[in-house]
């Protein structure tokens, strides 16, 4: 186990202990709500895990590296950014997919583009945005969000 996992889990356990100390009944309600959320998200998580397995089984790491690795350049970042913008999965479930992409040769920039566009672009919600904000503003918001997401990804690539 790496250090980060240990620290995060230690903080979580400490938080639960403190919650029980302060108000045990509230802590139990919170844990029950978390369990219900976990059960609700489990089918989607299993689908994503299956998708990751199929992706890694049928697409060799050298192909992933070719499309979203170092040699792909800005085109690979834009490609994976577009895929992230079109997908509709909870951001929490995108992290295992992102880790698998990194392990298969994708760049940090490409993975950052995937996650940021996934969370910032609302292709599924665009009809609602158009209804509430108007077509021009909805498209402008999504367009600016895409540009900002790619800029964040490029900065992440430079930093990391």
PyMOL commands that set and color helices and strands:
alter all, ss='L'
color gray80, all
select helices_A, chain A and resi 3-22+24-58+61-68+70-86+91-103+108-120+126-133+135-159
alter helices_A, ss='H'
color red, helices_A
deselect
rebuild
show_as cartoon
